[in-house]
Each structure stands twice: as structure tokens, then as C-alpha cells.
């Protein structure tokens, strides 16, 4: 019995270590499942963001591939991913912006300082749209097919790693060569 009690902490540790190891073996460690992937984009409900034209549901279901990006001026990762969004816009890929729970003056200053990658943009001051889209942190970006179907959800900033492993393949799946 004494040997069993001495071995018990080692056995418990080994079980937890094994479970942790298995948990880290996910196919896509950066991805979080999205309840809306494969479905038409949820409802668009935006307020006016001064100096911008908000997008509507019809904008998501016409034209080519597009990105919908939830961002805020107070979000440091949003600042980090901003050059990537500018690159998408420079390449002619429409990026639609949703300014999330932000001070309008600070949002305008953010875009004045860093540039405006958004073809269309609006404000979501009460997070109503974000809730419908399943957003829980910023930034979050959705890749939409030309008919408005959600192909991919990217949580966190658009990094080189998730661009290469997730975003560019999703754009290719949607029919866009990048």
C-alpha cells in the first residue's frame, strides 16, 4: 500500500501530461470553430462611422471575395495586423470594417494615422452585430465567398503564419488567386 501511495503523484502527473500533450495535437492550433462557417453571413447592423459608408447585407452577397474585419482603436493586435489589411486593400480585395465598442473620435484618429483599408465601414457600439457573428475578442476577420458564405474565421491578428496556412488557402478556395 505504501508503494502505491508513493507512486500515485507520478501516475496522476503522467495522466495530466498525456492529456495536455493530446490537447496540443490539434490540427489547427490557431483556429477556433465558427458556428457560421459554411453559412451565409449573419445580419449586418451597423451605425454610421463618421467619414465612412457602412456596408449592408447586400454588399456581402454581391461581387467577389471579401473580408469582414472587427477592430477597435484600443486594440493593440488590431494595430499590429493593420499593415496586412492595407496590403489586402492595395491588392483590390475589399475589406469591410466593423468598429467594435469604440470611441468614434479615436477610431477616426486610428485610421488617419495608419491608413484606411476599409472599402466600407461602420460602427458596432453595442456589439449587436459582433454577437450575431460570434465575435468574442479583437481582432477577428471573416473571409467571405462571392455569394456571402463564410469560408473562414480568423481570431486574433492576421499573422504571416495564419496567412500562409489558413487565409490564402481560403481565398484560393473562394476562387481568388493571391
Residue pairs with C-beta under 8 A, 6 or more apart in sequence:
28 165
28 166
30 154
30 155
30 156
30 161
30 162
30 165
30 166
31 153
31 155
31 166
32 153
32 155
34 134
34 142
34 150
34 152
34 153
35 134
36 42
36 133
36 134
36 150
36 153
37 150
37 151
37 152
37 153
38 149
38 150
39 149
39 150
40 61
40 147
40 148
40 149
40 150
41 57
41 60
41 61
41 68
41 133
41 142
41 144
41 148
41 149
41 150
42 129
42 132
42 133
43 57
43 129
43 132
44 55
44 56
44 57
44 59
44 60
44 129
45 124
45 128
45 129
45 132
46 54
46 55
46 98
46 122
46 123
46 124
46 129
47 54
47 122
47 123
47 124
47 125
48 54
48 122
48 123
49 97
49 99
49 104
49 107
49 108
49 121
49 122
49 123
50 104
50 108
51 108
52 97
52 118
52 120
52 121
52 122
53 120
53 121
54 120
54 121
54 122
54 123
55 96
55 119
55 120
55 121
55 122
57 148
59 96
59 120
60 66
60 68
60 96
60 144
60 148
61 147
61 148
62 146
63 94
63 146
64 93
64 94
64 146
64 175
64 176
65 93
65 143
65 144
65 145
65 146
65 171
65 174
65 175
65 176
66 93
66 94
66 95
66 96
66 119
66 143
66 144
67 85
67 88
67 93
67 94
67 95
67 96
67 141
67 142
67 143
67 144
68 95
68 96
68 98
68 133
68 141
68 142
68 144
69 85
69 95
69 96
69 97
69 98
69 117
69 118
69 139
69 140
69 141
69 142
70 98
70 100
70 124
70 130
70 133
70 135
70 138
70 139
70 140
70 141
71 78
71 97
71 98
71 99
71 100
71 138
71 139
72 78
72 99
72 100
72 101
72 102
72 107
72 138
73 99
73 102
73 103
73 106
73 107
73 109
73 110
74 102
74 106
75 100
75 138
75 139
77 138
77 139
77 156
77 157
78 138
78 139
78 157
79 110
79 114
80 157
81 139
81 141
81 157
81 158
81 159
82 114
82 115
82 117
84 157
84 158
84 163
85 95
85 117
85 118
85 158
86 114
86 115
86 117
88 95
88 117
89 95
89 117
89 118
89 119
91 178
93 171
93 176
93 178
94 119
94 120
95 117
95 118
95 119
96 118
96 119
96 120
96 121
97 117
97 118
97 120
97 121
97 122
98 121
98 122
98 123
98 124
98 129
98 130
99 107
99 121
99 122
99 123
99 124
100 124
100 127
100 130
100 135
100 138
101 124
101 125
101 126
101 127
102 123
102 125
104 123
107 123
111 118
124 130
127 135
133 140
133 142
134 153
137 155
137 156
139 156
139 157
139 158
140 153
140 154
140 155
140 156
141 153
141 154
141 158
141 167
142 150
142 152
142 153
142 154
143 150
143 151
143 152
143 154
143 167
143 170
143 171
143 174
144 150
144 151
144 174
145 151
145 174
145 175
146 174
146 175
151 170
151 173
151 174
152 166
152 167
152 170
154 162
154 166
154 167
156 162
158 167
168 178
171 178
172 178
